[in-house]
Amino acid sequence: MNKNDELKIIEDMQAVVEQMKLDDIEENPDSEFDMFDCQCCGEEKPLAGSVVYDGIRICNDCVLFAETGFALGKIKNIQELMATMEDRKLEAQCQFIKQDEIEHSN
């Protein structure tokens, strides 16, 4: 697969994943504001555009990583994405703890 093919796949996946989010918002406008903790990146994200893979709910941003990774043959399952995102998830959790400490010390 050449670079142009990869770029085309990435662009296609961006459009598909964005449309998933828009469809969710159209179906349930509250989903844009209903938040959950993404089990992949660890960040609090809107329910709109999220997907459950093997019992693991991931946000729309991580869905883009997953679907692009699947399409490019970079990952085979959601567990592989979770493993690659572990550092980012830890960073998000540490940021949450720092923010919580700041709020409680004031």
PyMOL commands that set and color helices and strands:
alter all, ss='L'
color gray80, all
select helices_A, chain A and resi 3-27+29-32+60-72+78-105
alter helices_A, ss='H'
color red, helices_A
select strands_A, chain A and resi 35-37+44-46+51-53+56-58
alter strands_A, ss='S'
color yellow, strands_A
deselect
rebuild
show_as cartoon
